Amino acid sequence: MPTVAENLTQSANGLNAASDIVRQSVTRLQPYVPGKPIEEVKRELGLPDDLEIIKLASNENVLGPSPLAIEAMQNVARDVWLYPDDLCFDLKKALAARWNVGEDQLIVGNGSDEIIHFLALALLEKSDEVILADPSFVQYKAAAMLADCAFHLVPMQDDLRHDLRAMKAQVNPNTKLIFIANPNNPTGTVVSKAEFDELLDGLPPRVVVVLDQAYYEYVTDSDTPEGLDYVRAGHNVVVLHTFSKAYAIAGLRVGYGISTPQLAGYLQQVRGPFNVNSLAQAAAIASLKDDAQVEKARECNSAGLEQLYRAFDELGLRYWRSEANFVLFDVARDAKSVGLELMKRGIIVRSAIASPTWIRVTVGTREMNERFISSLREALSA
């Protein structure tokens, strides 16, 4: 019989060999890195308890959720000992009414990220290929890597907008998915209807275009595609939406996709049971009833964008006008160092995102933006 020491040695050797057990595509994946939480920044930098920390790193709606959503969560909280509605029946009914689509065209997920995961599970074989822009939302690339697919990273145009012609040029008999974030994260830019029409024209029937409209509610440009128009026209398009941004319930994780009944049905088949919790479903339904809350978020965002643009102009910093609730700007120096100086002053942003000199900042309230601008001036002088 082996001794305890021998068993421990064997266990340790087994841990060392874990890379021989897991799929190779998994070993190449890098975990998603979110914006730093407030408490983590306080711990890491030893910041004083009385210093107010402002998180402007994850594109959350700083105004917070609708009072109707909070009330709805409180009303269902006593029943969380029960499993949630697996079919999201009431939420789908509300979404179908909002968008004038069939309930069978909807797939609801634990954030729209989960719908991206469903797309990989349902559609991608190892022999398939995926096309995405660079830089864009990292989960598109992760979906392709998890499926062990080839993927093509197509650089943005000089104005940091998707180069849809170049993306279309990458289409080949193996292409299965094309991901387009509109507005794009981290650039905040959008494509035009004409560009999107040109992309779809003549695409092979096996190609599915995913139009991620996570920041849809903030868009002011009328010359950008409305995803549902293309779904209704019969194109192989999946439109993604989320309640994490304008609706301000990011902590509950609820998003959804809209497509043809056939595609939505296949995504439904790979969905795990009870994937959207009861509080999330109740809050999402209530949020859809509060148009005033979304309009307030839009107004705050529009004013905040102009406030930030003016400050960047005064500081002589390059930036890209945004159709989302964040701005990408270039500090022309090591962004991580600037980001650290900002954190020391209680401001959390995403630094060195897609480029070593770029920073992405979420639009805050007027007071938050003023504090960020003041801290940025100090950080650039440090």
N, C-alpha and C positions, 0 to 999 in steps of 0.2 A: 504493500500500500504506500502511495506517495505521502511524504510528510506535508505538514502545513506550509512549510517554507517552499517546498517544491511546487505545491499547488499555486502559491502566490507568484512564483516565478513564471509558471505556465500562463497564469492570468495576465501578467505583465507583458509577456511575449505576444499573447493574443491581442492586447491593446495596440502593440506596436505594429501588428499586421492588419489593423483595421482597414488601411488603404487598399489591401488586397481583397477586401470583402465588399466594399461599397462600389457602386457604379463609377467608372472613371469620369463620367460627365459631372457627377456630384463633387468629386475632388477638385474640379476646376472652378466650381462656383464660389463666389465671394458673398458672404452674408450682406444683406442690405444694411447700409449705415444711415440711420435716421439723424435728424438734428438732435443735438445734445439736450437731454431733459434739464430742467431748471435745477433740480436738486443735485444732479451729477456735477454741474458746473460749480455750484456752491462748494461741494465736497472737494473737487479737484483743485480749485484755486483758493480755498479757504476764505471765501468772501464773507463779509460780516452779515449777520442775520438781518440787520435792518436795511441792507441794500436791496432795493426792489430789482429783481431780475426780469428782463423783458425778452421773451423768446420770439425771435423773428426769423426762424430757421426752417420751418416746416410748412409754410404756406397755409397755416390754420386761419380761420376767421376770428380775428381778435375780439369781435363784438360778442361772440358766444352764441349759443343756440336760442331758438325761439322759446319764449315762456310756455307756449303750448307743448313743445317737445318735453320740457322739464316736467310739466304737469302730467303728461301722458306716461312718462317713465315712473313717476311716483305712483300713479294709479295701478300700474301692472307689477310693481316691485314685490308686492305681497305674494304674487303667484309664481315667483321664479323657481319654486320647487318643482314646477311642471316643466316638461320640455317645451320649447317654442313651437309655433306652427311651422311644421317642416316645409309646407308649400308656400309660405308667405302669402297666404290667400288674400288677406285684406290689403296688404301692401301692394301686391300685384294689381289688385282691383283699382287702387288709388292711382298707381302709375299708369295703368292702361287708360284711365279717364283723363289723366293729365296730358298724355301724349297722343291720345286718340289712336291707340294700337290695340291689338289683341293681347289678352293675357298670356296666350301661348307664344307670344313673341318676346317675352321677358325672362331673364334669368337673373336672380338676385344672389349676391355674394357677400362674404365677410370682407367688405371693401371691394372696390373695382379691381384691386390687385388679384383677388381670388378668381375673378372672371378671366383675367389674363392666364392664370394657372389652368383654368378649365379649358381654355383654347388650346393650350399646349397638350393637355391630356387627351382631348377629344380629336384633335386634328393632326398633330405632328407625328410622323414616323421618322426614323433615323435618316432616311433617304431624302426627306423634305428639306427645304431651305426657307429662311426667313430674311426679310429685308427691313431694316430700320435706319433711322437717321442717327447721326452722331454730331453733337450730343443730344440725347433724349432720355426718357424715363428708363432707368436701368433694369426694370423688371421685364421689359421686352426681351432684352438680351438674355436675361436669366431664364426666361421661358424656353428660348431656343436651346440654351446650353443644357437645361435639364432634360430636354428631349434628345440630346446628343445630335442636334441638327447643325448643319452649316448655317452661318448667318453673315449677312453683308451689311457692314456699317457704312452708310453713305454720308459723306461730310455735308454739313449745312452750306448754304450759299453764303456769300460775304456778309449779307445782312442778317445772318443767323436764322434764316427761314428754311424750311424743308426744300430740298432740291428734288421735286417730284419727277422731273424728267430724268434725272440721274438715277433715281430709285427705280423708275420704270425700265430703264436700260438694263438693270440687273435681273429683270424677270427672265426666267428660263423654265424649261419643262419640270424642274423640281420645286419651283417656288410654290409655297403654300400660304404663307401669311405675310402681309405688309402692315407694319404698325406705323400709325401717324398720330402723334399727340397734337391736338389743335384746340387751344393754344399749347405750345410745346413747353415742356419742363426740361431744362432750366431757363430757356431763352425768352419765354413769354410771347413768342411770335406765332403768327397764323399763316395758313395758306389761303389762296383765293379760290373762289368757286371755279373759275376757268382752269386753274392749275389742277384742281381735284378732278374736274370733268375729263381733262386730258389724260390723267393717270388711269381713270377707270375705262376709258374708251379702248375697246379691243383687248382688255385683260382676259387671259384664259379663264374658263369657267371654274377651274380648280383653285384659283387664287382668291383668298378671303382678305379683304381690307378691313383693318380694325381702326376705327376713328375714335380716339380717346378724347372725350370732351369733359374731362374732370373739372375744368375751369370755365365751363360753358356759360354759367350765370354772370360772369364778369365781362364777357366779350362785348365790345361796342362796335367793332368793325362789321358793317352790314354785308361786306363782300367776301365773307368766308362761308364755307359750306355748312349747311344744316344737315347733319347726318341722316335724320329720318327721311328726308326727301329721297335719298338714294336707296334706303331700305324699302320704301313704298314703291319705288320704281323697279324693284326686283333685283338690285345689285347684290352681290355677295359681300355685304358690308355689315359689320358688327359695331354698333355705337355704344360707347361706355360712358356712364355717368356715375357720380358719387355724391353722397351726403356729407363727405368729410370737409369740403371746402366752403362754399357759400352758405350751406345749411348748418355748418359749425357743429357737427356731431362726430368729429374724427375719432374720438375715444370709443365710440360704439361700433365702428367698422361696419358700414353698410354701403354697398354700391350695387350697380345693376347694369346689365347689357340689354340692348334691343336689337333684334335681327329678324330674319324670316322664321316662321314657326319651325321649319326643318332644322336650321342651325341652332336655334334656341333649344330645341328638343335634344339634340346631341350634347349640348353643354349641360343640360339638365341630367343626362345619364351619368356623367362623371362627377356630379356634385355629391359631396358627402351629406349624411343626414344632419338635420338641425344646424345648418351652417350659419344661420343668422339668428342671433339671440332675441329674446322677447323684448327687452328694453330697446334694442335697436329698431325692431319692427315698429313698435309703438311710437317712438320718437320720430322715425322717418315719416310715418303716416301723418302725424300731427304737423311736422315741418311743412309738408306739402300744402297745408291749409293756411300757412302764414306767408303770403306773398309780400307783405309789408316788411318782414324781417329780411328777406332777400334783397328787396329794393334798398333798404337801409344799408346793407352790406355793399351794394353796388355804389351807392353815393359816397360812402366812406372810402371805398377803394379808389374811385375816380379822383376825389380830392387828394387822397394820400399819394397817388401816383404823381400828380402835378407837383406836390410838395417835394417829393424826392427828386424829380427831374430838375427842379429849380436849384436844389442843393448840389446835385452832381454838376450842373452847369457852372455854378459858382466855384466849385472845387476843381474844375477842369478835368473831371473824370468822364471817360467814355461809358455810355450805357446804351441799352436797347429798350426802346419803347415797348411796353408790355400790354397784352390783352388779358392778363391774369392778375392775381393778387400778390405779385412779387416783381422785383426788378433785378436783372442781371447787370452788374457793372464791373468795370476793370480798374483796379487800383494801380496797375503798372508796376507792381512790386510783389513781393511774396505775400500772397493773400492769407496764408495760414498765420503769419506773424501779425498781420492787421487784425485777423479774426480773434487772435489771442488777446490783443490789446483791447478789442471791443468787449470780450468776455470779462476782462478784469474790471471793466466799467459797467458790467451788468447787462450787456447786450449780446444775445446769442444769434449768430447768423450762420449761413453755410458758406464756408470759405474754400478756395481752391476747388471749386466745383466745375469740372470739365476742362479747366485750365488753371495753371498754378497762380495766375494773377486775378482770377475772377471771384467775385463774391455775389451770392444771391441773398437778397433781403426781402422778407415778407412785408407787405404794406400794413402798417399799424394804424392806430388812431392818430389824430394830430399830435397829441402829447407824446405818444410813443415815438412817432417819427422825429419830433423835435429832439427827443433824448438821443435817438440813434444818430442823427445828423451832428449833434454836438459831440457825441462820443467818437464819431468817425473823424471829425476834425482833429481831436486830440490823438487818436490812434495813428493818423497819418503823420503827425508831428513827433510821435514818440521815438 
